[in-house]
Amino acid sequence: MHPIPVLIISLALALGLFFIVRRLPLEEMFASEFNFLNVVARIVGTIFGLFLAFTVILGWGRFTEARRNVFTEVTCLSLLERNAAAFPTEVRERVHHLLHAYIQSTVLDVWPAMAQDQGSPRTHQIYRDLWDFYTAFSPETEHQKIFHRRSIGKLNELGAARRLRLLYCQTTFITPVLIFLLFGGMVMVGIAYCFPVKNVWFHVLLITIVTVIIVFSIFLAYEMQNPFSGFITIEPDAFLELLADFSQR
């Protein structure tokens, strides 16, 4: 979802309704209740602002955690390749081949699939092959045993990071929260209609500012709930850099 069409539609609705409401005798209707309207606007605005800010902060936290998890997965892959240097040549080459295939499949297969809240069977099979190879390999020297144990530990970390990445594809934005934010945003814009501003274009400017801030904040909170799909996404740049590094080795 792109933010520009959302902003244009929201502004068109807000300003269109404003010019309709502007024809009503608002100054006469709210002249005696202006102080009460001002108090209500502050209370509602404070509650809505805090809730909206809290939702955006939670979304940003989810986004940054997903990105940090991607970095953890890439780090585990890099360390697995380096630990394999202690193994015999044929084992090292097999590990390098499986890791290269996993990274390549993650970029080409998994990332497009995650945009649809799905995984990749091909990548999952490569991951299973990697585990099967490590469990079947029996190190001969004490030096190889040390790096084999370290590699098994990194495989566990890789599996945990991979599982979390797939779980982050699932949108956790609760529908009642979205309904509350949309309703609260409409209420705030509606309250802005009621203030007696004589200069109509200055009033339009204020309503535009309020609408843009509210709509963009709700858009951010919603988009960051799924870090791998939509307009604001985590790109596989770290995997691409590691893939290029693997190709040079």
PAZAPA-4460 file (N, C-alpha, C; in steps of 0.05 Angstrom, whole numbers, plus 32768, in hexadecimal, padded with zeros to 4 digits):
% residues 249
    n_x    n_y    n_z   ca_x   ca_y   ca_z    c_x    c_y    c_z   seq   type   mol
   8011   7FE8   8000   8000   8000   8000   8012   8019   8000     1      M     A
   800D   802B   7FED   801D   8043   7FEC   800F   805A   7FFB     2      H     A
   801E   806B   800A   8011   807F   801B   8005   8096   800B     3      P     A
   800F   809C   7FF3   8005   80B4   7FE5   7FE8   80B1   7FDE     4      I     A
   7FDE   809B   7FD1   7FC1   8098   7FCC   7FB1   809A   7FE6     5      P     A
   7FBB   808E   7FFB   7FAC   808F   8014   7FA9   80AB   801E     6      V     A
   7FBF   80BB   801D   7FBE   80D7   8025   7FAB   80E7   8014     7      L     A
   7FAC   80E3   7FF9   7F9B   80F2   7FE7   7F7E   80ED   7FEC     8      I     A
   7F77   80D3   7FEF   7F5B   80CC   7FF4   7F51   80D7   800F     9      I     A
   7F62   80D5   8023   7F5B   80E0   803E   7F57   80FE   803D    10      S     A
   7F6A   810C   8030   7F67   8129   802E   7F4E   8131   801E    11      L     A
   7F49   8123   8009   7F31   8129   7FF8   7F18   8126   8009    12      A     A
   7F16   8110   8018   7EFE   810C   8029   7EFD   8121   803F    13      L     A
   7F14   8127   804D   7F13   813A   8063   7F0C   8156   805A    14      A     A
   7F19   815F   8044   7F13   817A   803A   7EF8   817C   802D    15      L     A
   7EF0   8167   801F   7ED5   8167   8012   7EBF   816A   8027    16      G     A
   7EC2   815A   803D   7EAF   815C   8053   7EB1   8177   8061    17      L     A
   7EC9   8182   8062   7ECC   819C   8070   7EBC   81B2   8062    18      F     A
   7EBE   81B3   8047   7EB0   81C8   8038   7E91   81C4   803A    19      F     A
   7E89   81AB   803E   7E6C   81A7   8043   7E64   81B1   805E    20      I     A
   7E74   81AA   8072   7E6E   81B2   808E   7E71   81D0   8091    21      V     A
   7E83   81DC   8081   7E89   81F9   8083   7E70   820A   807D    22      R     A
   7E5D   81FF   806E   7E45   820D   8068   7E32   820F   8080    23      R     A
   7E36   81FE   8094   7E25   81FF   80AB   7E2D   8216   80BE    24      L     A
   7E1B   8220   80CD   7E21   8237   80E0   7E30   822D   80F8    25      P     A
   7E4A   8225   80F4   7E59   821A   810A   7E5E   822E   8121    26      L     A
   7E64   8247   8119   7E6A   825A   812E   7E52   825F   8140    27      E     A
   7E3A   825F   8135   7E22   8262   8146   7E1D   8249   8156    28      E     A
   7E22   8231   814B   7E1D   8218   8158   7E30   8214   8170    29      M     A
   7E49   821B   816D   7E5D   8215   8181   7E68   822E   8190    30      F     A
   7E5B   8245   818C   7E65   825E   8199   7E64   825B   81B7    31      A     A
   7E4D   8252   81C2   7E4A   8250   81DF   7E58   8238   81EB    32      S     A
   7E5E   8224   81DA   7E6A   820B   81E4   7E88   8209   81DB    33      E     A
   7E94   8220   81D4   7EAF   821E   81CA   7EC3   8215   81DF    34      F     A
   7EBF   821E   81F8   7ED1   8216   820E   7ECF   81F8   8213    35      N     A
   7EB6   81EE   8212   7EB2   81D1   8217   7EBE   81C1   81FF    36      F     A
   7EBA   81CB   81E7   7EC6   81BE   81CF   7EE4   81BD   81D1    37      L     A
   7EF0   81D2   81DB   7F0D   81D4   81DE   7F17   81BF   81F2    38      N     A
   7F08   81BC   8208   7F10   81A8   821C   7F0D   818C   8211    39      V     A
   7EF7   8186   8203   7EF3   816C   81F7   7F09   8166   81E3    40      V     A
   7F10   817A   81D2   7F24   8176   81BE   7F3F   816F   81CB    41      A     A
   7F46   817B   81E1   7F5F   8175   81EF   7F5F   8159   81FA    42      R     A
   7F49   8151   8206   7F47   8136   8213   7F48   8121   81FD    43      I     A
   7F37   8124   81E9   7F37   8110   81D3   7F51   810F   81C4    44      V     A
   7F5C   8127   81BF   7F76   8128   81B1   7F8C   811C   81C0    45      G     A
   7F8D   811F   81DB   7FA2   8113   81EB   7FA0   80F5   81EB    46      T     A
   7F87   80EB   81EF   7F83   80CD   81EF   7F8A   80C1   81D4    47      I     A
   7F80   80CE   81BF   7F86   80C3   81A4   7FA3   80C5   819D    48      F     A
   7FB0   80DC   81A4   7FCC   80DF   819E   7FDE   80CB   81AC    49      G     A
   7FD8   80C6   81C6   7FE8   80B3   81D5   7FE4   8097   81CA    50      L     A
   7FCC   8090   81C3   7FC6   8075   81B8   7FD4   8072   819D    51      F     A
   7FD2   8086   818C   7FDE   8085   8172   7FFD   8083   8174    52      L     A
   8008   8094   8186   8025   8093   818A   802E   8077   8194    53      A     A
   801F   806C   81A6   8026   8052   81B1   8025   803D   819B    54      F     A
   8011   803E   818A   800F   802B   8174   8026   802E   8160    55      T     A
   802E   8046   815A   8044   804B   8148   805E   8040   8154    56      V     A
   8062   8045   816E   807A   803C   817B   807B   801D   817B    57      I     A
   8065   8010   8180   8064   7FF3   8180   806A   7FE8   8163    58      L     A
   805F   7FF5   814F   8065   7FED   8134   8082   7FF1   812D    59      G     A
   808E   8007   8135   80AB   800C   8130   80BC   7FF7   813F    60      W     A
   80B4   7FF1   8157   80C3   7FDC   8166   80C2   7FC1   8158    61      G     A
   80AA   7FBA   814E   80A8   7FA1   813F   80B9   7FA1   8126    62      R     A
   80BA   7FB8   8118   80C9   7FBA   80FF   80E7   7FB8   8105    63      F     A
   80F1   7FC5   811A   810E   7FC4   8120   8116   7FA9   812A    64      T     A
   8104   7F9C   8139   810A   7F81   8143   810C   7F6D   812B    65      E     A
   80FA   7F70   8118   80FC   7F5F   8100   8115   7F63   80F1    66      A     A
   811E   7F7C   80EE   8136   7F83   80E0   814F   7F78   80EF    67      R     A
   814E   7F7B   8109   8164   7F70   8119   8166   7F51   8117    68      R     A
   814E   7F45   8115   814D   7F28   8112   8159   7F1F   80F8    69      N     A
   8154   7F2F   80E2   8160   7F29   80C8   817F   7F2A   80CA    70      V     A
   8189   7F3E   80D8   81A6   7F41   80DB   81B1   7F29   80EA    71      F     A
   81A2   7F1F   80FE   81AB   7F08   810E   81AD   7EEF   80FC    72      T     A
   8199   7EEC   80EA   8199   7ED5   80D8   81B1   7ED6   80C5    73      E     A
   81B6   7EEE   80BA   81CD   7EF1   80A8   81E7   7EEC   80B6    74      V     A
   81EA   7EF5   80CF   8202   7EF1   80DE   8207   7ED3   80E3    75      T     A
   81F2   7EC5   80EA   81F4   7EA8   80EE   81FE   7E9A   80D4    76      C     A
   81F3   7EA2   80BE   81FB   7E96   80A4   8219   7E9B   809F    77      L     A
   8222   7EB3   80A4   823E   7EBA   809F   8250   7EAA   80B2    78      S     A
   8248   7EA7   80CB   8259   7E98   80DE   8259   7E7B   80D8    79      L     A
   8243   7E70   80CE   8243   7E54   80C6   8257   7E4F   80AF    80      L     A
   8258   7E61   809C   826B   7E5E   8086   8288   7E60   8090    81      E     A
   828D   7E72   80A3   82A8   7E75   80AE   82B0   7E5D   80BF    82      R     A
   829D   7E53   80CF   82A3   7E3B   80DF   82AA   7E23   80CF    83      N     A
   829E   7E21   80B7   82A2   7E0A   80A5   82BF   7E09   809B    84      A     A
   82CE   7E1E   809F   82EA   7E1E   8096   82FB   7E09   80A5    85      A     A
   82F1   7E01   80BD   8300   7DED   80CD   82FA   7DD0   80C3    86      A     A
   82E7   7DCD   80B1   82DF   7DB2   80A9   82EF   7DA9   8090    87      F     A
   82EE   7D90   8089   82FB   7D86   8070   82F0   7D95   8057    88      P     A
   82FF   7D94   8042   82F8   7DA3   802A   82DD   7D9C   801F    89      T     A
   82D6   7D83   801D   82BC   7D7B   8012   82A5   7D84   8023    90      E     A
   82A9   7D83   803D   8295   7D8C   8050   8292   7DAB   804E    91      V     A
   82A8   7DB9   804D   82A7   7DD6   804B   8299   7DDF   8031    92      R     A
   829F   7DD1   801B   8292   7DD8   8002   8274   7DD3   8002    93      E     A
   826C   7DBD   800F   8250   7DB6   8011   8241   7DCB   8022    94      R     A
   824D   7DD3   8039   8241   7DE7   804A   823E   7E02   803A    95      V     A
   8254   7E09   802C   8253   7E22   801D   823D   7E21   8008    96      H     A
   8239   7E0A   7FFB   8225   7E07   7FE6   8209   7E0A   7FF2    97      H     A
   8204   7DFD   8009   81EA   7DFE   8016   81E4   7E1A   8020    98      L     A
   81F7   7E27   802C   81F3   7E42   8036   81EE   7E56   801F    99      L     A
   81FD   7E53   8009   81F9   7E64   7FF2   81DD   7E60   7FE6   100      H     A
   81D4   7E46   7FE5   81B9   7E40   7FDB   81A3   7E4B   7FED   101      A     A
   81A8   7E4A   8007   8195   7E54   801A   8192   7E73   8018   102      Y     A
   81A8   7E81   8016   81A7   7E9E   8014   819A   7EA6   7FFA   103      I     A
   81A1   7E99   7FE4   8196   7E9F   7FCA   8178   7E9A   7FC9   104      Q     A
   816F   7E84   7FD5   8153   7E7E   7FD6   8144   7E91   7FE8   105      S     A
   8150   7E9A   7FFD   8144   7EAE   800F   813E   7EC8   8000   106      T     A
   8151   7ED1   7FF0   814E   7EE9   7FE1   8139   7EE6   7FCB   107      V     A
   813B   7ED1   7FBB   812B   7ECD   7FA3   810F   7EC2   7FA9   108      L     A
   810D   7EB0   7FBD   80F4   7EA2   7FC2   80E6   7EAC   7FDB   109      D     A
   80F5   7EAE   7FF1   80E8   7EB5   800B   80DD   7ED1   800C   110      V     A
   80EE   7EE4   8003   80E6   7F01   8006   80CC   7F07   7FF6   111      W     A
   80C9   7EFE   7FDD   80AF   7F03   7FD0   8098   7EF4   7FDD   112      P     A
   809E   7EDC   7FE8   8089   7ECC   7FF5   8080   7EDA   8010   113      A     A
   8093   7EE6   801E   808C   7EF3   8037   807A   7F0B   8033   114      M     A
   807B   7F17   801C   8069   7F2D   8016   804C   7F23   8015   115      A     A
   8048   7F09   8011   802D   7EFD   8010   8028   7EED   802A   116      Q     A
   8038   7EF2   803F   8035   7EE4   8058   803A   7EC6   8055   117      D     A
   804D   7EBE   8044   8052   7EA2   803F   8070   7E9D   8041   118      Q     A
   8077   7E83   8041   8093   7E7B   8041   809A   7E6D   8027   119      G     A
   80B2   7E62   8026   80BC   7E55   800E   80C3   7E38   8014   120      S     A
   80B5   7E25   8008   80BC   7E08   800C   80D8   7E02   8003   121      P     A
   80E2   7E0E   7FEE   80FD   7E09   7FE4   8112   7E12   7FF9   122      R     A
   810F   7E29   8005   8121   7E32   801A   8120   7E20   8032   123      T     A
   8108   7E18   8039   8104   7E07   8050   8113   7DEC   804C   124      H     A
   8112   7DE1   8034   8120   7DC8   802E   813E   7DCC   802F   125      Q     A
   8148   7DE2   8025   8165   7DE7   8027   816D   7DE9   8044   126      I     A
   815D   7DF6   8054   8163   7DF8   8071   8164   7DDC   807E   127      Y     A
   8151   7DCB   8077   8151   7DB0   8081   816A   7DA0   8078   128      R     A
   8171   7DA4   805F   8189   7D97   8054   81A2   7DA0   8064   129      D     A
   81A3   7DBA   806B   81BA   7DC4   807A   81BB   7DB6   8096   130      L     A
   81A4   7DB4   80A3   81A4   7DA6   80BD   81AB   7D89   80BA   131      W     A
   81A0   7D7B   80A6   81A6   7D5F   80A2   81C4   7D5B   809D   132      D     A
   81D0   7D6D   808E   81ED   7D6A   8088   81FE   7D6D   80A2   133      F     A
   81F7   7D81   80B2   8206   7D85   80CB   8202   7D6E   80DF   134      Y     A
   81EA   7D64   80E1   81E5   7D4D   80F3   81F2   7D34   80EA   135      T     A
   81F5   7D31   80CF   8202   7D18   80C5   8220   7D1A   80C5   136      A     A
   822B   7D32   80C6   8248   7D35   80C6   8255   7D2E   80E1   137      F     A
   8269   7D1E   80E1   8277   7D16   80F9   8293   7D21   80F8   138      S     A
   8299   7D35   8108   82B4   7D41   8108   82C8   7D2D   8114   139      P     A
   82E0   7D2E   8109   82F4   7D1A   8111   8307   7D25   8126   140      E     A
   8311   7D3D   8123   8324   7D49   8135   8316   7D5A   814A   141      T     A
   8324   7D5F   8160   8319   7D70   8175   8314   7D8C   816B   142      E     A
   8325   7D95   815A   8322   7DB0   814D   8307   7DB1   813E   143      H     A
   8302   7D9D   812E   82E9   7D9C   811F   82D1   7D99   8131   144      Q     A
   82D4   7D8B   8147   82BD   7D87   8159   82B5   7DA2   8166   145      K     A
   82C9   7DB2   816C   82C3   7DCD   8178   82B3   7DDE   8165   146      I     A
   82BC   7DDF   814C   82AE   7DF0   8139   8293   7DE3   8130   147      F     A
   8291   7DC9   8132   8278   7DBC   812C   8263   7DC3   8141   148      H     A
   826B   7DC3   815B   8258   7DCB   8170   8250   7DE8   816D   149      R     A
   8263   7DF9   8166   825C   7E15   8162   8249   7E19   814A   150      R     A
   824D   7E09   8136   823C   7E0B   811E   8220   7E02   8125   151      S     A
   821D   7DED   8135   8202   7DE3   813D   81F4   7DF9   814D   152      I     A
   8203   7E07   815E   81F7   7E1D   816D   81EE   7E34   815A   153      G     A
   81FE   7E3A   8146   81F6   7E4E   8133   81DE   7E46   8122   154      K     A
   81DD   7E2B   811D   81C5   7E21   810E   81AC   7E25   811E   155      L     A
   81AE   7E21   8138   8196   7E25   814A   818E   7E43   8149   156      N     A
   81A2   7E55   814B   819C   7E71   8149   8190   7E78   812E   157      E     A
   819B   7E6C   8119   8190   7E71   80FE   8173   7E68   80FC   158      L     A
   816D   7E51   8107   8151   7E47   8107   813E   7E59   8116   159      G     A
   8147   7E63   812D   8136   7E75   813D   8132   7E8F   812E   160      A     A
   8147   7E9B   8122   8144   7EB4   8113   8133   7EB0   80FB   161      A     A
   8136   7E9A   80EE   8125   7E94   80D6   8108   7E92   80DE   162      R     A
   8102   7E84   80F4   80E6   7E81   80FD   80DA   7E9B   8104   163      R     A
   80E9   7EAC   8112   80DF   7EC6   811A   80DA   7ED7   8101   164      L     A
   80EC   7ED6   80ED   80E7   7EE5   80D5   80CD   7EDE   80C7   165      R     A
   80C7   7EC4   80C6   80AE   7EBB   80BA   8096   7EC3   80CB   166      L     A
   8099   7EC3   80E5   8083   7ECC   80F6   807D   7EEA   80F4   167      L     A
   8092   7EFA   80EE   808E   7F16   80EB   807E   7F1C   80D2   168      Y     A
   807B   7F09   80C0   806B   7F0D   80A8   804D   7F0F   80AE   169      C     A
   8045   7F05   80C5   8029   7F05   80CC   8022   7F20   80D9   170      Q     A
   800E   7F2D   80CD   8005   7F46   80D7   7FF7   7F43   80F1   171      T     A
   8000   7F53   8105   7FF4   7F52   8120   7FE3   7F6A   8127   172      T     A
   7FDC   7F7A   8113   7FCD   7F92   8118   7FB0   7F8A   811E   173      F     A
   7FA7   7F8F   8137   7F8D   7F86   8140   7F78   7F98   8133   174      I     A
   7F63   7F8C   8128   7F4E   7F9B   811A   7F41   7FB1   812B   175      T     A
   7F39   7FAB   8145   7F2D   7FC0   8156   7F40   7FD8   8159   176      P     A
   7F5A   7FD3   815A   7F6E   7FE9   815D   7F6D   7FFB   8144   177      V     A
   7F6C   7FEE   812C   7F6A   7FFE   8113   7F50   800D   8112   178      L     A
   7F3A   8001   811A   7F20   800F   811A   7F21   8027   812D   179      I     A
   7F2D   8023   8145   7F2F   8039   8158   7F40   8050   814D   180      F     A
   7F56   804A   8140   7F67   805E   8134   7F59   806E   811E   181      L     A
   7F4B   805F   810D   7F3C   806D   80F7   7F26   807E   8102   182      L     A
   7F17   8073   8115   7F01   8083   8121   7F0C   809B   8130   183      F     A
   7F22   8097   8140   7F2E   80AD   814E   7F38   80C3   813B   184      G     A
   7F44   80BA   8125   7F4E   80CE   8111   7F37   80DE   8106   185      G     A
   7F21   80D1   80FF   7F0A   80E0   80F4   7EFE   80F3   8109   186      M     A
   7EFE   80EB   8122   7EF4   80FD   8137   7F06   8115   813A   187      V     A
   7F20   8112   8139   7F33   8128   813B   7F30   813C   8124   188      M     A
   7F2D   8131   810C   7F28   8143   80F5   7F0D   8150   80F7   189      V     A
   7EF9   8142   8101   7EDF   814E   8104   7EDF   8164   8119   190      G     A
   7EEE   8161   812F   7EF0   8176   8143   7EFD   818F   8136   191      I     A
   7F11   818A   8125   7F1E   81A1   8118   7F0B   81B1   8106   192      A     A
   7EF6   81A4   80FC   7EE1   81B3   80ED   7ED3   81C8   80FE   193      Y     A
   7ED0   81C2   8118   7EBE   81D1   8129   7EC9   81EB   8134   194      C     A
   7EE3   81EE   8132   7EEF   8207   813D   7EEA   821E   812A   195      F     A
   7EE2   8235   8135   7EDA   824C   8125   7EF3   825B   811A   196      P     A
   7EFC   8253   8103   7F12   8260   80F5   7F06   8270   80DE   197      V     A
   7F0A   828A   80DE   7EFE   829B   80CA   7F0B   8298   80AE   198      K     A
   7F25   8295   80AE   7F33   8292   8095   7F30   8275   808C   199      N     A
   7F21   8271   8076   7F1A   8256   806E   7F33   8247   8064   200      V     A
   7F46   8255   8057   7F5D   8247   804C   7F71   8240   8062   201      W     A
   7F72   8250   8077   7F82   8249   808E   7F76   8230   809C   202      F     A
   7F5B   822F   809D   7F4D   8219   80A8   7F53   81FF   8098   203      H     A
   7F53   8202   807D   7F59   81EC   806C   7F76   81E2   8071   204      V     A
   7F88   81F4   8075   7FA4   81ED   807A   7FA6   81DD   8094   205      L     A
   7F98   81E6   80A9   7F99   81D8   80C2   7F8E   81BC   80C0   206      L     A
   7F77   81BA   80B2   7F6B   819F   80AF   7F7D   818D   809F   207      I     A
   7F8A   8198   808A   7F9C   8188   807A   7FB3   817E   808B   208      T     A
   7FBF   818F   809C   7FD5   8186   80AD   7FCC   8170   80C0   209      I     A
   7FB5   8174   80CD   7FAB   8160   80E0   7FA6   8146   80D1   210      V     A
   7F99   8147   80BA   7F93   812E   80AB   7FAC   8120   80A2   211      T     A
   7FC0   812E   8098   7FD9   8122   808F   7FE7   8114   80A6   212      V     A
   7FE9   8122   80BD   7FF7   8116   80D4   7FE9   80FD   80DE   213      I     A
   7FCF   80FE   80E0   7FC0   80E7   80EA   7FC1   80CF   80D7   214      I     A
   7FBC   80D5   80BD   7FBC   80BF   80A9   7FD7   80B3   80A6   215      V     A
   7FEC   80C3   80A5   8007   80B8   80A2   8010   80A8   80BB   216      F     A
   8007   80B1   80D2   800E   80A2   80EB   8000   8087   80EB   217      S     A
   7FE6   8087   80E4   7FD8   806D   80E3   7FE4   805B   80CE   218      I     A
   7FEB   8067   80B7   7FF8   8057   80A1   8012   804B   80AB   219      F     A
   8023   805A   80B9   803C   804F   80C3   8037   8039   80D7   220      L     A
   8024   803D   80E9   801F   8029   80FD   8015   800F   80F0   221      A     A
   8005   8011   80DB   7FFB   7FF9   80CE   8010   7FEB   80BD   222      Y     A
   8020   7FFB   80AE   8034   7FF0   809C   804A   7FE2   80AB   223      E     A
   8052   7FEC   80C1   8069   7FE0   80D0   8062   7FC7   80DE   224      M     A
   8048   7FBF   80DF   8041   7FA7   80EB   804B   7F8E   80DC   225      Q     A
   804D   7F91   80C1   8059   7F7C   80B1   8071   7F86   80A3   226      N     A
   8089   7F81   80AE   80A2   7F8D   80A4   80AA   7F83   8088   227      P     A
   809D   7F6F   807E   80A6   7F63   8065   8092   7F66   804E   228      F     A
   807E   7F76   8051   806B   7F7B   803C   8060   7F97   803F   229      S     A
   8055   7FA2   8029   804B   7FBD   8029   805F   7FD1   801F   230      G     A
   805A   7FEA   8027   806B   8000   801D   8085   8003   802D   231      F     A
   8084   7FFE   8047   809B   8000   8058   80A4   7FE3   805E   232      I     A
   80BA   7FDA   8052   80C2   7FBE   8055   80E0   7FBC   805A   233      T     A
   80E8   7FA6   8065   8104   7F9F   8069   810D   7F91   8050   234      I     A
   8122   7F9B   8043   812C   7F8F   802A   8142   7F7B   8031   235      E     A
   8147   7F68   801F   815B   7F53   8025   8178   7F5C   801F   236      P     A
   817E   7F75   8025   8198   7F80   801F   81AF   7F71   802D   237      D     A
   81AA   7F6A   8046   81BE   7F5B   8055   81C4   7F40   8049   238      A     A
   81AF   7F32   803F   81B3   7F19   8032   81C2   7F1C   8018   239      F     A
   81BC   7F31   8009   81C9   7F36   7FF0   81E7   7F3C   7FF4   240      L     A
   81ED   7F4B   8009   8209   7F50   800E   8218   7F37   8016   241      E     A
   820B   7F26   8026   8218   7F0C   802D   821A   7EFA   8015   242      L     A
   8206   7EFA   8003   8208   7EEA   7FEB   821F   7EF3   7FD9   243      L     A
   8223   7F0D   7FD7   8239   7F17   7FC7   8254   7F0F   7FD4   244      A     A
   8255   7F10   7FEE   826D   7F08   7FFD   8273   7EEA   7FF9   245      D     A
   825E   7EDA   7FF9   8261   7EBD   7FF5   826B   7EB7   7FD9   246      F     A
   8262   7EC6   7FC6   8269   7EC1   7FAA   8287   7EC8   7FA5   247      S     A
   8293   7ED9   7FB6   82AF   7EE0   7FB2   82C1   7ECD   7FC1   248      Q     A
   82B7   7EBB   7FD1   82C8   7EA9   7FE1   82CE   7E90   7FD0   249      R     A
***
